[in-house]
Amino acid sequence: MRSIRPLLAATGLVAALALTATACGPGEDNAAGKPAAESPGGQDAGGSLPDGLAETLKKHGVDPEKWKNGEWKNWDKDKWLREAKDFVNPVIEGLWKPDRMKSAKDPAKTMAAGDVSGGQGISDPEPAPVQAEREKTPYHDYAAPVGKVFFDSPEGSMVCSGTVVKDPANPGKSNLVWTAGHCVHAGSKGGWYRNIVFVPAYNDKGKSAAALESAQPQEVAPYGAYWADWATTSGEWLADGGPTGGEGAPYDYAVLHVKPERGTKSLEETVGNALSVDFDAPEISRIDAMGAWGYPAAPPYDGLIMHKCVDRPGRLSISPSTPAMYRIGCTMTGGSSGGGWFRKGSDGKSVLVSNTSIGPVTSGWLAGPHLGPGAEDVFATTSEKFAGR
């Protein structure tokens, strides 16, 4: 029989996250349906590209005017921007309509048992599956910092999960979102994905697909869409990330800086909360429970409902040459990728300690990277780039 201790800790963790309820519900400055306002650094009403973006596109042989009119669909390897410094993500207003969001697929990073054999010496036994639970609704009251990340890839429109995190350079006004590296960049064989947006509290009331057929846009995206104007991921993911995670999986994390498609209020002010990131979590043996939140989209889920799993973490080693990852039992599937993993900090509040990266084809567990100095550097680089902005 499994120990009851993690279950007791799990209850506390869920309660801690519930206390992060937003201070202001949907319908504020950034709510969907409000008149468009110019966003600092974003497109103006005429649809022109922000300063610098046009020049970056031209440098890579891309016509900036054609880009927003469909050139972004060209995934020719010579025009697929790959390097860290080459990220571009111009706002294309109205692109992510509710139907397009609902049709986005999951970029599942599934693994067969043999894929982890290289590091079994320091892996803990595979955890028993933990059945994912639906989050209570409305989501903005129970999991305010959680949302969905949408993006376009050569395979079509894709979806991941993400978490609003605090920005030390802009206290109380963060525009930072934590997600997985494979939700923003294809890794060693590709480049940056396109049209990356974050939608907090997606499908806030947890409606079914049938109910959403007649839903208003603000029911699907209560706070509207936040476009990434910068993304940072690890050098290891760029170099070694692969279709099943590969040796880049232990470094599969990313930070987005976002801006509203409509309105000017910061993301943190809009949703009412953001979580701190813990880059110095204690040893796995000293953590009673971790919780993973996200929107699983691969069967048997449909990507419309937020779920969560809480379990005592163990270790998963992909390779003897890479750090061990966290692993918990969880039945969530692809689409939950990038979703935050939380634990209770010393002050009793939830802090982000990882994100969903990989899982097996059988969907019985999830694994996420340990956030150490490398992850902290990715975070600090993004924060400093937008200090005071």
ROGU-574971 format. One line per field, with one value per atom (N, C-alpha, C): atom name; z, y, x. Coordinates in steps of 0.1 Angstrom, whole numbers. Layout:
BEGIN
atom (CA, ...)
up (Z, ...)
north (Y, ...)
east (X, ...)
END
This chain:
BEGIN
atom (N, CA, C, N, CA, C, N, CA, C, N, CA, C, N, CA, C, N, CA, C, N, CA, C, N, CA, C, N, CA, C, N, CA, C, N, CA, C, N, CA, C, N, CA, C, N, CA, C, N, CA, C, N, CA, C, N, CA, C, N, CA, C, N, CA, C, N, CA, C, N, CA, C, N, CA, C, N, CA, C, N, CA, C, N, CA, C, N, CA, C, N, CA, C, N, CA, C, N, CA, C, N, CA, C, N, CA, C, N, CA, C, N, CA, C, N, CA, C, N, CA, C, N, CA, C, N, CA, C, N, CA, C, N, CA, C, N, CA, C, N, CA, C, N, CA, C, N, CA, C, N, CA, C, N, CA, C, N, CA, C, N, CA, C, N, CA, C, N, CA, C, N, CA, C, N, CA, C, N, CA, C, N, CA, C, N, CA, C, N, CA, C, N, CA, C, N, CA, C, N, CA, C, N, CA, C, N, CA, C, N, CA, C, N, CA, C, N, CA, C, N, CA, C, N, CA, C, N, CA, C, N, CA, C, N, CA, C, N, CA, C, N, CA, C, N, CA, C, N, CA, C, N, CA, C, N, CA, C, N, CA, C, N, CA, C, N, CA, C, N, CA, C, N, CA, C, N, CA, C, N, CA, C, N, CA, C, N, CA, C, N, CA, C, N, CA, C, N, CA, C, N, CA, C, N, CA, C, N, CA, C, N, CA, C, N, CA, C, N, CA, C, N, CA, C, N, CA, C, N, CA, C, N, CA, C, N, CA, C, N, CA, C, N, CA, C, N, CA, C, N, CA, C, N, CA, C, N, CA, C, N, CA, C, N, CA, C, N, CA, C, N, CA, C, N, CA, C, N, CA, C, N, CA, C, N, CA, C, N, CA, C, N, CA, C, N, CA, C, N, CA, C, N, CA, C, N, CA, C, N, CA, C, N, CA, C, N, CA, C, N, CA, C, N, CA, C, N, CA, C, N, CA, C, N, CA, C, N, CA, C, N, CA, C, N, CA, C, N, CA, C, N, CA, C, N, CA, C, N, CA, C, N, CA, C, N, CA, C, N, CA, C, N, CA, C, N, CA, C, N, CA, C, N, CA, C, N, CA, C, N, CA, C, N, CA, C, N, CA, C, N, CA, C, N, CA, C, N, CA, C, N, CA, C, N, CA, C, N, CA, C, N, CA, C, N, CA, C, N, CA, C, N, CA, C, N, CA, C, N, CA, C, N, CA, C, N, CA, C, N, CA, C, N, CA, C, N, CA, C, N, CA, C, N, CA, C, N, CA, C, N, CA, C, N, CA, C, N, CA, C, N, CA, C, N, CA, C, N, CA, C, N, CA, C, N, CA, C, N, CA, C, N, CA, C, N, CA, C, N, CA, C, N, CA, C, N, CA, C, N, CA, C, N, CA, C, N, CA, C, N, CA, C, N, CA, C, N, CA, C, N, CA, C, N, CA, C, N, CA, C, N, CA, C, N, CA, C, N, CA, C, N, CA, C, N, CA, C, N, CA, C, N, CA, C, N, CA, C, N, CA, C, N, CA, C, N, CA, C, N, CA, C, N, CA, C, N, CA, C, N, CA, C, N, CA, C, N, CA, C, N, CA, C, N, CA, C, N, CA, C, N, CA, C, N, CA, C, N, CA, C, N, CA, C, N, CA, C, N, CA, C, N, CA, C, N, CA, C, N, CA, C, N, CA, C, N, CA, C, N, CA, C, N, CA, C, N, CA, C, N, CA, C, N, CA, C, N, CA, C, N, CA, C, N, CA, C, N, CA, C, N, CA, C, N, CA, C, N, CA, C, N, CA, C, N, CA, C, N, CA, C, N, CA, C, N, CA, C, N, CA, C, N, CA, C, N, CA, C, N, CA, C, N, CA, C, N, CA, C, N, CA, C, N, CA, C, N, CA, C, N, CA, C, N, CA, C, N, CA, C, N, CA, C, N, CA, C, N, CA, C, N, CA, C, N, CA, C, N, CA, C, N, CA, C, N, CA, C, N, CA, C, N, CA, C, N, CA, C, N, CA, C, N, CA, C, N, CA, C, N, CA, C, N, CA, C, N, CA, C, N, CA, C, N, CA, C, N, CA, C, N, CA, C, N, CA, C, N, CA, C, N, CA, C, N, CA, C, N, CA, C, N, CA, C, N, CA, C, N, CA, C, N, CA, C, N, CA, C, N, CA, C, N, CA, C, N, CA, C, N, CA, C, N, CA, C, N, CA, C, N, CA, C, N, CA, C, N, CA, C, N, CA, C, N, CA, C, N, CA, C, N, CA, C, N, CA, C, N, CA, C, N, CA, C, N, CA, C, N, CA, C, N, CA, C, N, CA, C, N, CA, C, N, CA, C, N, CA, C, N, CA, C, N, CA, C, N, CA, C, N, CA, C, N, CA, C, N, CA, C, N, CA, C, N, CA, C, N, CA, C, N, CA, C, N, CA, C, N, CA, C, N, CA, C, N, CA, C, N, CA, C, N, CA, C, N, CA, C, N, CA, C, N, CA, C, N, CA, C, N, CA, C, N, CA, C, N, CA, C, N, CA, C, N, CA, C, N, CA, C, N, CA, C, N, CA, C, N, CA, C, N, CA, C, N, CA, C, N, CA, C, N, CA, C, N, CA, C, N, CA, C, N, CA, C, N, CA, C, N, CA, C, N, CA, C, N, CA, C, N, CA, C, N, CA, C, N, CA, C, N, CA, C, N, CA, C, N, CA, C, N, CA, C, N, CA, C, N, CA, C, N, CA, C, N, CA, C, N, CA, C, N, CA, C, N, CA, C, N, CA, C, N, CA, C, N, CA, C, N, CA, C, N, CA, C, N, CA, C, N, CA, C, N, CA, C, N, CA, C, N, CA, C, N, CA, C, N, CA, C, N, CA, C, N, CA, C, N, CA, C, N, CA, C, N, CA, C, N, CA, C, N, CA, C, N, CA, C, N, CA, C, N, CA, C, N, CA, C, N, CA, C, N, CA, C, N, CA, C, N, CA, C, N, CA, C, N, CA, C, N, CA, C, N, CA, C, N, CA, C, N, CA, C, N, CA, C, N, CA, C)
up (0, 0, 0, -8, -8, 5, 9, 21, 21, 32, 32, 34, 37, 39, 27, 15, 3, 1, 5, 2, 12, 24, 33, 28, 24, 18, 6, -2, -14, -11, -1, 3, 6, 13, 17, 4, -5, -17, -25, -27, -34, -28, -14, -7, -9, -9, -11, -25, -35, -48, -49, -42, -42, -36, -27, -22, -31, -43, -53, -62, -57, -66, -70, -82, -87, -79, -78, -71, -80, -93, -102, -112, -114, -124, -138, -148, -162, -164, -174, -177, -173, -169, -166, -179, -178, -189, -201, -199, -210, -214, -209, -213, -228, -233, -247, -250, -262, -265, -263, -255, -253, -266, -268, -280, -280, -291, -292, -288, -281, -277, -281, -284, -288, -276, -278, -268, -270, -259, -260, -267, -278, -285, -295, -295, -303, -316, -323, -336, -333, -342, -341, -349, -349, -356, -370, -377, -391, -393, -383, -385, -388, -386, -388, -378, -382, -373, -363, -351, -341, -346, -340, -344, -341, -351, -349, -356, -355, -360, -375, -382, -396, -401, -394, -398, -396, -385, -382, -393, -397, -407, -421, -424, -437, -437, -425, -424, -428, -426, -429, -442, -450, -463, -463, -452, -451, -453, -462, -464, -452, -445, -432, -435, -447, -450, -454, -461, -464, -452, -442, -430, -424, -421, -414, -423, -436, -445, -450, -442, -445, -447, -449, -451, -439, -428, -416, -418, -427, -430, -437, -442, -449, -439, -439, -429, -436, -447, -454, -444, -444, -434, -434, -446, -447, -441, -439, -433, -419, -414, -401, -391, -384, -375, -363, -361, -351, -339, -341, -330, -319, -307, -296, -299, -305, -308, -319, -326, -338, -335, -323, -320, -325, -333, -337, -337, -332, -331, -332, -344, -346, -343, -337, -334, -347, -349, -360, -354, -353, -345, -351, -342, -345, -351, -351, -356, -348, -334, -325, -321, -330, -327, -319, -312, -304, -311, -324, -331, -334, -337, -340, -327, -316, -303, -300, -303, -300, -309, -321, -330, -329, -320, -318, -312, -317, -313, -302, -296, -285, -292, -287, -292, -282, -281, -271, -272, -261, -260, -253, -260, -254, -256, -246, -246, -244, -251, -248, -236, -230, -218, -221, -233, -237, -238, -239, -241, -228, -217, -204, -199, -206, -201, -198, -204, -202, -188, -181, -168, -157, -159, -149, -135, -135, -123, -112, -116, -106, -107, -114, -115, -104, -98, -88, -95, -88, -94, -100, -111, -118, -108, -107, -98, -103, -94, -97, -103, -113, -119, -109, -110, -102, -112, -109, -118, -117, -129, -129, -125, -117, -113, -120, -123, -129, -119, -123, -114, -112, -101, -98, -107, -110, -118, -109, -113, -124, -121, -132, -130, -124, -127, -122, -107, -101, -86, -80, -87, -81, -86, -98, -103, -113, -107, -115, -124, -120, -128, -140, -141, -151, -164, -175, -188, -199, -211, -223, -231, -237, -247, -261, -270, -284, -293, -303, -313, -326, -336, -349, -352, -358, -361, -375, -381, -394, -395, -383, -383, -381, -379, -377, -364, -360, -347, -335, -325, -314, -301, -290, -277, -266, -256, -244, -232, -221, -209, -203, -195, -189, -176, -170, -157, -156, -151, -148, -136, -138, -127, -124, -112, -108, -115, -117, -124, -114, -109, -99, -105, -118, -124, -125, -124, -125, -114, -102, -91, -92, -91, -92, -106, -116, -129, -139, -135, -144, -157, -167, -180, -184, -174, -177, -175, -184, -184, -185, -176, -176, -184, -193, -200, -204, -213, -217, -229, -231, -242, -255, -255, -267, -271, -263, -267, -274, -275, -282, -293, -292, -301, -304, -317, -321, -316, -311, -307, -318, -317, -326, -340, -344, -359, -364, -356, -361, -355, -354, -349, -341, -340, -331, -338, -330, -334, -336, -341, -345, -339, -339, -334, -320, -311, -297, -289, -283, -274, -261, -250, -238, -235, -231, -228, -214, -204, -190, -188, -179, -175, -187, -197, -209, -205, -212, -209, -194, -188, -174, -166, -172, -165, -168, -175, -178, -186, -196, -204, -214, -218, -227, -241, -250, -264, -270, -266, -272, -266, -254, -248, -253, -257, -263, -277, -284, -297, -298, -288, -288, -278, -273, -262, -268, -261, -265, -264, -272, -271, -257, -249, -235, -226, -230, -222, -225, -237, -241, -237, -239, -235, -227, -214, -206, -204, -205, -205, -218, -229, -242, -244, -254, -258, -255, -250, -247, -256, -265, -275, -269, -272, -267, -276, -270, -277, -275, -266, -265, -258, -262, -256, -253, -242, -239, -235, -240, -236, -234, -230, -226, -239, -238, -249, -251, -241, -242, -249, -247, -255, -270, -273, -287, -294, -286, -292, -292, -282, -280, -279, -279, -278, -290, -288, -299, -298, -307, -308, -295, -288, -276, -264, -265, -255, -256, -258, -260, -248, -250, -239, -235, -243, -240, -230, -227, -218, -204, -198, -184, -185, -197, -198, -206, -206, -214, -206, -206, -199, -207, -206, -213, -206, -208, -202, -214, -214, -223, -217, -224, -221, -230, -224, -233, -232, -241, -242, -246, -242, -245, -260, -266, -280, -279, -268, -266, -252, -250, -237, -234, -222, -218, -204, -197, -183, -183, -173, -173, -170, -173, -172, -157, -148, -134, -128, -132, -127, -132, -145, -151, -144, -142, -136, -121, -115, -101, -93, -100, -92, -101, -96, -102, -92, -96, -86, -87, -75, -75, -81, -86, -91, -81, -77, -68, -75, -76, -82, -73, -60, -50, -42, -49, -42, -35, -23, -16, -23, -18, -24, -25, -36, -38, -26, -19, -7, 4, 3, 13, 9, -3, -8, -7, 1, 3, -9, -16, -27, -37, -49, -60, -68, -73, -81, -94, -105, -118, -123, -129, -135, -150, -157, -171, -178, -191, -200, -209, -204, -213, -225, -237, -250, -257, -254, -261, -255, -262, -256, -243, -233, -234, -232, -231, -228, -242, -241, -253, -253, -242, -241, -236, -233, -229, -214, -206, -192, -185, -175, -167, -157, -156, -146, -138, -127, -118, -113, -109, -103, -91, -80, -69, -64, -63, -59, -52, -45, -40, -52, -54, -66, -64, -75, -76, -86, -89, -99, -112, -123, -136, -143, -147, -154, -168, -177, -191, -196, -191, -195, -183, -182, -171, -172, -183, -184, -182, -179, -177, -163, -157, -144, -143, -132, -130, -130, -136, -136, -125, -122, -113, -120, -113, -119, -109, -114, -105, -113, -106, -112, -116, -129, -134, -147, -149, -161, -172, -169, -179, -191, -203, -216, -222, -235, -242, -242, -242, -240, -227, -217, -204, -203, -214, -216, -212, -205, -201, -189, -185, -173, -160, -151, -139, -130, -123, -111, -99, -89, -77, -64, -55, -41, -31, -19, -9, -4, -4, 1, 16, 21, 35, 42, 34, 39, 37, 32, 30, 16, 8, -5, -15, -26, -37, -45, -49, -57, -69, -80, -92, -91, -93, -92, -104, -114, -126, -136, -147, -157, -164, -169, -176, -188, -190, -202, -210, -204, -211, -203, -210, -203, -212, -207, -215, -224, -234, -243, -235, -224, -216, -207, -206, -199, -184, -178, -163, -154, -160, -152, -161, -154, -161, -155, -163, -158, -161, -153, -155, -150, -156, -152, -138, -133, -120, -124, -117, -121, -112, -119, -112, -118, -117, -122, -136, -145, -159, -161, -154, -155, -150, -139, -133, -142, -150, -159, -171, -175, -186, -181, -168, -162, -160, -155, -152, -165, -176, -188, -194, -193, -198, -189, -176, -167, -169, -170, -172, -185, -195, -209, -209, -200, -200, -186, -179, -167, -168, -160, -160, -172, -180, -192, -191)
north (-12, 0, 12, 22, 35, 42, 49, 57, 68, 70, 80, 94, 95, 108, 117, 112, 121, 126, 118, 122, 133, 133, 144, 157, 155, 167, 172, 163, 167, 176, 173, 181, 195, 197, 210, 218, 210, 217, 222, 214, 218, 231, 230, 242, 254, 252, 264, 270, 262, 268, 275, 269, 275, 289, 292, 305, 315, 311, 320, 326, 325, 330, 344, 347, 361, 371, 383, 394, 401, 398, 405, 395, 393, 383, 388, 379, 383, 395, 403, 415, 427, 426, 438, 444, 451, 459, 450, 438, 430, 419, 420, 409, 409, 397, 396, 405, 410, 418, 433, 437, 451, 457, 470, 476, 475, 473, 471, 484, 483, 494, 491, 501, 499, 494, 483, 477, 482, 486, 490, 480, 483, 474, 465, 466, 457, 464, 457, 463, 475, 485, 496, 492, 501, 498, 495, 500, 497, 484, 476, 463, 463, 475, 475, 467, 462, 454, 463, 459, 467, 469, 480, 483, 471, 468, 457, 444, 441, 429, 428, 439, 440, 438, 444, 443, 428, 422, 408, 399, 401, 392, 394, 407, 410, 404, 404, 398, 384, 377, 363, 360, 371, 369, 368, 373, 372, 386, 387, 399, 402, 412, 415, 417, 423, 425, 412, 404, 391, 382, 384, 375, 375, 387, 387, 384, 383, 379, 364, 357, 342, 336, 345, 340, 332, 334, 327, 312, 308, 294, 287, 294, 289, 283, 270, 264, 259, 265, 262, 263, 252, 252, 264, 270, 282, 294, 294, 306, 303, 291, 287, 292, 303, 310, 300, 298, 288, 293, 303, 307, 315, 315, 321, 336, 343, 357, 360, 350, 352, 351, 350, 349, 361, 358, 368, 362, 371, 366, 377, 383, 395, 392, 401, 400, 400, 390, 389, 389, 401, 403, 394, 387, 379, 365, 362, 349, 337, 339, 328, 330, 327, 327, 314, 314, 302, 289, 289, 276, 271, 281, 277, 272, 278, 273, 259, 256, 243, 232, 236, 226, 223, 231, 229, 215, 209, 195, 196, 184, 183, 179, 185, 181, 171, 159, 149, 145, 145, 140, 126, 116, 103, 94, 85, 77, 62, 53, 39, 36, 24, 21, 21, 17, 16, 30, 40, 54, 59, 53, 57, 47, 37, 27, 32, 43, 48, 53, 56, 62, 54, 42, 35, 33, 35, 33, 42, 55, 64, 69, 60, 63, 55, 62, 55, 46, 36, 28, 36, 31, 38, 40, 52, 54, 48, 45, 40, 52, 50, 61, 68, 81, 89, 95, 92, 97, 112, 119, 133, 138, 148, 154, 167, 169, 182, 193, 204, 216, 222, 228, 234, 246, 250, 262, 273, 285, 290, 290, 287, 285, 297, 309, 321, 323, 315, 315, 304, 293, 282, 280, 284, 282, 294, 306, 318, 319, 314, 316, 306, 296, 286, 289, 286, 288, 279, 282, 274, 282, 276, 281, 276, 284, 280, 285, 277, 280, 273, 278, 271, 264, 252, 244, 239, 232, 227, 216, 210, 200, 206, 219, 226, 234, 237, 245, 235, 239, 231, 238, 230, 235, 229, 238, 234, 241, 240, 247, 256, 265, 275, 281, 288, 294, 308, 317, 331, 331, 336, 337, 351, 353, 367, 371, 384, 390, 400, 396, 405, 419, 420, 433, 442, 436, 443, 438, 440, 435, 439, 429, 431, 434, 434, 437, 428, 415, 405, 402, 401, 396, 383, 375, 363, 351, 341, 328, 317, 308, 296, 285, 278, 267, 258, 248, 239, 244, 240, 244, 239, 227, 221, 227, 236, 244, 257, 260, 272, 270, 259, 256, 241, 238, 224, 216, 223, 216, 214, 203, 202, 201, 197, 196, 207, 218, 228, 242, 250, 264, 268, 282, 287, 285, 281, 281, 295, 296, 309, 311, 324, 328, 323, 324, 319, 328, 323, 331, 323, 331, 325, 330, 320, 323, 319, 328, 324, 320, 311, 306, 302, 295, 291, 283, 285, 278, 279, 291, 294, 286, 283, 276, 261, 256, 241, 236, 243, 238, 227, 218, 207, 213, 204, 208, 213, 205, 209, 222, 225, 238, 249, 247, 257, 261, 253, 256, 269, 272, 285, 295, 292, 301, 314, 325, 337, 337, 345, 344, 346, 355, 357, 345, 336, 323, 314, 314, 306, 312, 325, 332, 345, 343, 354, 366, 364, 375, 379, 372, 374, 367, 370, 364, 373, 367, 374, 369, 377, 373, 374, 363, 364, 373, 383, 392, 388, 378, 372, 359, 350, 336, 333, 326, 321, 307, 298, 284, 281, 269, 265, 262, 264, 260, 245, 238, 223, 218, 225, 221, 225, 236, 240, 230, 225, 216, 201, 197, 182, 178, 188, 185, 177, 167, 158, 155, 147, 144, 137, 129, 123, 129, 141, 148, 147, 135, 133, 137, 139, 144, 158, 165, 179, 179, 168, 168, 173, 170, 176, 191, 197, 211, 217, 210, 213, 224, 236, 247, 260, 269, 281, 292, 305, 316, 325, 329, 338, 352, 363, 376, 379, 383, 384, 399, 402, 415, 412, 419, 417, 420, 412, 415, 428, 429, 440, 445, 458, 464, 466, 471, 475, 470, 464, 460, 448, 447, 435, 422, 411, 398, 395, 398, 396, 404, 417, 425, 420, 415, 410, 398, 388, 375, 376, 385, 387, 380, 373, 366, 360, 357, 351, 343, 332, 324, 326, 325, 326, 313, 314, 302, 298, 285, 281, 274, 280, 274, 267, 265, 259, 249, 241, 232, 221, 216, 206, 193, 184, 171, 164, 156, 149, 142, 135, 128, 136, 149, 158, 165, 162, 168, 158, 161, 152, 151, 162, 161, 173, 170, 180, 178, 190, 189, 195, 188, 193, 197, 209, 214, 216, 214, 216, 212, 213, 210, 198, 186, 175, 174, 172, 172, 159, 150, 137, 128, 119, 110, 103, 102, 103, 118, 127, 141, 149, 161, 168, 182, 185, 198, 210, 207, 218, 220, 210, 210, 210, 219, 219, 208, 201, 190, 192, 183, 184, 170, 167, 155, 159, 152, 154, 141, 140, 128, 131, 121, 122, 120, 130, 128, 118, 112, 104, 109, 101, 105, 97, 104, 97, 102, 93, 96, 92, 102, 99, 94, 99, 96, 98, 90, 92, 106, 112, 125, 137, 135, 146, 145, 156, 156, 148, 142, 135, 144, 140, 147, 143, 152, 148, 139, 129, 121, 119, 120, 117, 108, 101, 93, 103, 102, 111, 106, 106, 102, 113, 125, 135, 132, 137, 133, 146, 145, 156, 168, 180, 192, 198, 188, 193, 197, 194, 198, 213, 216, 230, 235, 227, 231, 231, 240, 241, 230, 227, 218, 226, 224, 233, 224, 231, 225, 237, 233, 243, 248, 262, 268, 269, 274, 275, 284, 294, 302, 297, 284, 278, 281, 290, 293, 284, 282, 274, 281, 274, 279, 269, 275, 266, 260, 247, 240, 232, 231, 223, 226, 219, 219, 205, 202, 189, 189, 178, 177, 165, 153, 140, 131, 121, 110, 98, 86, 74, 73, 65, 62, 58, 51, 46, 56, 68, 80, 77, 69, 67, 76, 83, 92, 104, 114, 126, 129, 135, 139, 154, 160, 174, 177, 188, 191, 197, 194, 201, 215, 225, 239, 243, 243, 247, 260, 262, 275, 278, 268, 270, 276, 270, 275, 289, 292, 305, 315, 311, 320, 324, 314, 316, 326, 324, 333, 347, 348, 361, 369, 362, 368, 375, 368, 373, 385, 383, 394, 407, 405, 417, 424, 416, 422, 432, 430, 438, 446, 448, 455, 469, 472, 485, 487, 477, 479, 471)
east (9, 0, 9, 5, 12, 11, 21, 21, 10, 3, -7, -1, 12, 18, 18, 21, 20, 5, -5, -18, -22, -17, -20, -13, -1, 7, 0, -6, -13, -24, -32, -43, -39, -28, -23, -18, -12, -7, -19, -29, -41, -47, -48, -54, -46, -32, -24, -26, -27, -30, -43, -53, -67, -66, -56, -55, -49, -45, -40, -51, -63, -74, -72, -76, -74, -81, -75, -82, -92, -92, -101, -105, -118, -123, -123, -126, -126, -135, -133, -141, -133, -121, -113, -107, -96, -90, -87, -83, -78, -88, -100, -110, -113, -116, -119, -132, -132, -144, -142, -131, -129, -122, -124, -118, -103, -97, -82, -75, -64, -56, -42, -34, -20, -13, -5, 3, 17, 24, 38, 46, 53, 61, 54, 40, 32, 28, 19, 14, 5, 5, -5, -17, -27, -39, -38, -27, -25, -18, -14, -8, 6, 13, 28, 35, 47, 55, 63, 65, 73, 87, 93, 107, 116, 125, 134, 130, 117, 112, 113, 109, 110, 124, 134, 148, 153, 148, 152, 147, 135, 129, 136, 139, 146, 160, 167, 180, 180, 169, 168, 161, 159, 153, 138, 132, 117, 111, 101, 94, 85, 87, 79, 64, 61, 47, 40, 47, 42, 40, 49, 48, 34, 29, 16, 4, 7, -3, -2, 6, 6, 20, 30, 44, 49, 43, 47, 45, 36, 34, 45, 55, 66, 76, 78, 87, 99, 103, 115, 127, 135, 146, 155, 156, 165, 159, 146, 139, 133, 136, 131, 141, 138, 148, 151, 163, 167, 175, 184, 193, 185, 191, 184, 181, 190, 188, 178, 173, 165, 150, 146, 131, 124, 113, 104, 90, 80, 67, 57, 56, 47, 33, 26, 12, 4, -5, -14, -28, -33, -46, -57, -64, -75, -72, -59, -55, -60, -59, -63, -77, -86, -101, -104, -116, -119, -119, -124, -124, -110, -101, -87, -80, -83, -78, -83, -96, -101, -95, -91, -86, -71, -64, -50, -47, -36, -32, -21, -19, -9, 5, 16, 29, 35, 28, 32, 47, 54, 67, 66, 62, 60, 73, 75, 87, 83, 91, 89, 99, 97, 105, 120, 123, 138, 144, 136, 142, 149, 146, 152, 162, 166, 174, 188, 193, 206, 209, 199, 201, 194, 190, 183, 190, 203, 210, 206, 202, 198, 184, 176, 162, 155, 145, 136, 126, 120, 110, 99, 93, 82, 71, 65, 54, 41, 33, 19, 12, 3, -4, -13, -14, -23, -33, -46, -57, -58, -57, -58, -72, -73, -85, -88, -101, -105, -104, -99, -98, -112, -114, -127, -128, -141, -144, -150, -149, -141, -127, -119, -104, -98, -103, -96, -98, -106, -108, -99, -95, -88, -74, -71, -58, -55, -55, -54, -42, -30, -18, -17, -26, -25, -32, -27, -34, -28, -32, -27, -18, -8, 1, -3, -6, -9, 3, 6, 16, 14, 20, 20, 33, 33, 44, 43, 53, 51, 40, 37, 26, 12, 12, -1, -2, -14, -16, -14, -7, -4, -7, -8, -11, -3, 1, 8, 1, 7, 2, 13, 9, 19, 14, 23, 20, 26, 18, 22, 32, 44, 54, 58, 62, 66, 79, 79, 91, 98, 110, 116, 119, 120, 123, 111, 99, 86, 77, 79, 71, 56, 48, 33, 28, 37, 33, 40, 41, 48, 41, 49, 44, 51, 56, 64, 55, 57, 50, 61, 60, 69, 62, 70, 64, 76, 74, 85, 92, 105, 112, 106, 101, 95, 82, 77, 65, 68, 81, 85, 95, 103, 114, 114, 117, 117, 129, 139, 151, 162, 169, 181, 178, 166, 163, 154, 152, 143, 146, 136, 138, 126, 125, 114, 100, 91, 77, 71, 59, 54, 40, 37, 23, 21, 31, 30, 22, 11, 3, 0, -3, -7, -21, -30, -44, -46, -46, -49, -63, -65, -78, -87, -81, -88, -100, -111, -124, -127, -127, -128, -138, -149, -160, -160, -150, -148, -160, -164, -175, -171, -180, -178, -176, -172, -171, -184, -195, -208, -212, -210, -214, -206, -194, -185, -189, -197, -201, -209, -216, -224, -218, -206, -200, -195, -196, -190, -175, -168, -153, -147, -154, -148, -150, -159, -160, -148, -143, -132, -119, -117, -105, -109, -112, -117, -108, -95, -86, -80, -85, -79, -66, -59, -46, -34, -24, -11, 0, 5, 15, 29, 37, 51, 59, 64, 73, 88, 90, 104, 102, 111, 112, 126, 129, 142, 141, 149, 150, 165, 167, 181, 189, 202, 211, 211, 209, 209, 196, 185, 173, 175, 181, 184, 193, 203, 213, 209, 201, 199, 184, 175, 161, 156, 147, 143, 128, 123, 109, 103, 112, 108, 115, 120, 127, 142, 147, 161, 169, 182, 191, 188, 179, 176, 164, 158, 146, 149, 161, 163, 165, 165, 167, 155, 144, 132, 123, 128, 120, 122, 113, 114, 106, 110, 103, 98, 86, 80, 78, 81, 76, 65, 54, 42, 36, 27, 20, 6, -4, -18, -21, -28, -33, -42, -50, -59, -56, -55, -54, -39, -36, -23, -19, -28, -25, -16, -8, 2, -6, 0, -6, -9, 1, -1, -13, -13, -24, -38, -38, -50, -56, -47, -52, -52, -45, -46, -35, -26, -16, -5, 6, 17, 25, 32, 39, 54, 60, 75, 81, 93, 100, 111, 111, 121, 132, 144, 156, 165, 160, 169, 160, 152, 143, 152, 147, 155, 156, 163, 165, 151, 150, 137, 132, 141, 137, 130, 133, 127, 114, 109, 97, 86, 76, 65, 56, 54, 44, 47, 44, 45, 32, 27, 14, 17, 12, 13, -1, -2, -14, -13, -24, -23, -36, -36, -47, -44, -45, -42, -51, -45, -53, -53, -43, -43, -54, -60, -70, -65, -74, -88, -93, -84, -88, -89, -96, -98, -92, -84, -77, -85, -98, -107, -107, -103, -105, -92, -90, -78, -79, -67, -66, -54, -53, -41, -38, -26, -21, -12, -13, -4, 2, 15, 21, 35, 40, 54, 64, 73, 82, 93, 97, 109, 118, 129, 139, 138, 140, 141, 154, 162, 174, 173, 175, 175, 189, 199, 213, 222, 233, 243, 249, 249, 256, 246, 234, 224, 218, 214, 208, 195, 192, 180, 168, 157, 145, 135, 126, 115, 105, 99, 89, 77, 65, 53, 44, 35, 25, 14, 9, -1, -6, -19, -25, -27, -23, -24, -16, -20, -14, -8, -4, 1, -9, -3, -12, -9, -7, -3, 12, 19, 33, 35, 45, 48, 41, 30, 23, 32, 29, 38, 36, 47, 47, 50, 42, 42, 45, 51, 52, 50, 47, 45, 59, 61, 73, 73, 84, 85, 75, 69, 59, 45, 44, 31, 25, 31, 25, 31, 24, 28, 39, 50, 60, 62, 66, 69, 83, 83, 96, 100, 90, 93, 82, 82, 72, 71, 60, 58, 66, 75, 83, 80, 81, 79, 70, 65, 58, 58, 53, 53, 41, 42, 30, 18, 20, 9, 4, 9, 5, 2, 11, 10, 18, 27, 35, 40, 45, 50, 64, 73, 86, 89, 96, 99, 113, 119, 133, 135, 146, 150, 155, 150, 154, 165, 177, 189, 195, 208, 215, 212, 211, 209, 195, 185, 171, 170, 177, 177, 183, 193, 199, 190, 182, 172, 162, 157, 147, 153, 165, 170, 173, 177, 180, 167, 156, 143, 139, 139, 135, 143, 156, 165, 163, 160, 157, 146, 136, 124, 123, 134, 134, 128, 117, 111, 102, 100, 91, 78)
END
